Amino acid sequence: MNDKIKTGKEVIDEFFTGIMDIKGIDKKTVEKLMAIYNEGKLTDINIQNAMGQLLQEELSMAEEKDGKN
Amino acid sequence: MAKIKSIQVSGIRGVKDPLQLNLNNKSILIFGENGSGKSSLTDAIEWYYLDGVKHLVSEETGSTKGRGSLRNLFISASEEAFVDIQYSDNKLNAIKTIDNSLKVSTSNTTDDFKKYFLATQSENLILRYGDLVEFIIASKTDKLKRLQNIIGFSDVADIRDLLKKSAGRIARNIKAANYDNQINAHQSVILINLGQNAYTDEQLFSGSNQLIKTLKLDKKIESHEDIQIVLKEIEAKEDSALIEQISFFTKVGENLTEIIGNIDNIQLSYGLYHKAYTELRKDPGNIQKLQLLTLLKEGRSILKNNVTKDDFCPLCQQEKSKIELITELNKRIEDLEELEKEKVKLGEMGQGLKDILRVNINMIDGLLKEKYFKGDTQSALFGNIKIIKASLNAFSVELGKELVAKDSIQSPDQLQINKKDISKSIKDVQEKAKALTEAKNSNIKFQIYTKLFHAITAYNQYQVIKNQLETLTKQQITFELLFADFIKRQEEALNAFFKMFSSSINDDYTSMNPDEKIENIKLAPIKDKNDDLVGITIEYEFFNKTKSPPTAYLSESHINCLGISFFLASVRAFNKQNEFLVLDDVISSFDRNHRARFVKLLTAKFNDYQILLLTHERGFFELMASDVKGKEWLIQDFKWSKENGVRIEEDKADIKGRILKKFQSKDKESLGNDIRVYTEKVMKEIAFNIEAQVSFRYNEINEKRMAPELLDAVHARISKKGDGLKDKVNIQKLKGMPMFVANVTSHDNEFTESIEDLAAIWKDIEGTIHAFYCMDCKKFISIEYFDNVENKIRCGCGKLTYDWKK
């Protein structure tokens, strides 16, 4: 009877394994999230920092692109 | 899966001297009266696995998890207290010790053991009476938390919360920044200067080319770089001060446009906050009651941890069932937690509005520092902007007021920001910028430069805002999608678990309560209005009607059955490392029928498990003992004495073995006591077999017969009935031996006899016993084998025979 039951770890592992296949997601956002998860540092403050960092990277890239135009 | 081969406990709780249980992977039934210290064994196992003992934890000992009360009071400081468990898998054998400074160490440091030990942390190995109904009467949120802990779903719940929180926070940031408003402000500057909006580079370049057309330059603008080249080409250094001034007015206009665009949002948000605040203040008593929440939770924790043993309220000392008390506390705590949730929600609303206000106030502070405000020339504008800041600050002041404050916060109509005045200021600064630009009417180049410069500045700012919004929106959508996917997975897994677990609980419960109208017991998820899983309840059908919760309808005995069923379901589902479990006094509230069915449940459905079953109830012990006889269970009595702490009631073969060993090694320590205990045991059997009469005593007190009383009874009986025996044994001589000239209070006295004296005593005792005991058939002579034709008493095989009067 236990075979059908997934442990919490299995649920989490399966989620992160298939995370890139979820339709409509932004891959860069997910990559940042995965990196923190893989380091075992998935906390609220680390997510905030990573998302802030991603925003800055995106703005720098856009600025660079505009500069080239 | 591991079973226990042997367990030795020393210096832990009531166990002073080493207590050894040689289980050899078998189940054991242990009887011990209240105070016999049998639960010391359970405490020892709990500490071994969990590094603490829950029922020993109090506020004072919280940090040590009860370890401060773990060591036996009578062992010396230098003695180590320990638990030594030998398993069916030798690799796991380990001794865990705790010294006088409460330093703990474990002998097995292998990776195998570490892995095993870590995996056991989520297993359910011990059930005590005090914990029996913990899950059943827990609040819905505690039930969810507890189950999630057991099945390792705490991490799942944490990740789910993180995803939800992240999506929510990004959405709030987007709202607080009011990006649309910022975009409008920048576009309005572009429109004023370029004569058209510019949302794309193409629109910007096209508008710019249109603007510079009259200058008839050779250059056509096709890139941002081209704009910079053109600006450089038409720039006049002498006009820089004027341009700076125009920029100042443009910036003021732009910022005020942003602020005015936020005002509706600020006022709407404040209106909602005011409504929620007023609603919560309607019953001030409720808010006051929130201060009780911590006290009620602490009270519940005291009851759950069995700090008080009897059924009474520890606060008012009124007699009341513990289950009822906990159930009532759960209800009050749940009500207050609902209220607290509303309070937290209000706090979040307030924080959201504070964030919006902060952005706007910061913008104003930035403006007020502008150098053009230093002199008196712009004092009117300066004053107007300060008034806007004061209006915004007024909202912040109201948001800082406590719910329990004497006066309520101001109503939305009392806090108005004068949009007309702001609009007027915007118009003024735009006109000033225009006037300055047109001051050099004849200088077309200057006008075009100024317009192009402000248009490109606003466009760049617009681009930054647009990119920020795009990135944040992508992040928000991503977190929302991840959350949706995750809760789907979590719910699927939880539903599968609920189904399996419910079925297991239902099976065990109904096997202990057959022919009752309680059916289909199941764990049911509880969701809030946002469809979020917030708790679990237990439902069942009673006369085909769904009922919940169990405490409202079931008797204590039935609730306890449910508690046991829950524990057993947990064991089946989650114990992957260990195939043993400890049940400590779990049937106290059961009637005879429930006890019998519980015994059957254990022996029928859990016969693969090694069970350590402890009880203080003689009736249940005897019932269980008769059922498990022949099923390879061990049966043991625990005793407690001040001198030795908890010890096992040994059988006579064990004592005899020890006596012979001591003679062999010439160790006379406690040898006299051992001989006395052994003789008492054998004399009881002899007295029973020849029907020697002792005075009447009730139940277990009957067992407490001292050797002199038994020797007297045997002597009187054989004097009367057995002529042959009378000549063969000298009971009076035994009675005069030093270890029998004693009473109950000197039970474990030391004797001063030499080993030789003790050997002589032992020889006499053995000789006497052999007169009653046949070495061939291993049976005592007994009235059961009385030959009433020959008038002889015999052993089982008939080799040992004596005359015996009718």
Interface residues (C-beta under 8 A of the other chain):
Chain A: M1 N2 K4 I5 K6 T7 G8 K9 E10 V11 I12 E14 F15 I19 I22 K23 G24 I25 D26 K28 T29 V30 L33 L42 T43 D44 I47 Q48 M51 L54 L55 E58 L59 A62 E63 D66 G67 N69
Chain B: Q148 I151 G152 F153 S154 D155 V156 I159 L162 K165 S166 R169 I170 D201 S223 H224 E225 N460 Q463 V464 N467 Q468 E470 T471 L472 K474 Q475 I477 T478 F479 L481 L482 D485 F486 R489 Q490 A493 A496 F497 M500 S503 S504 R572 A573
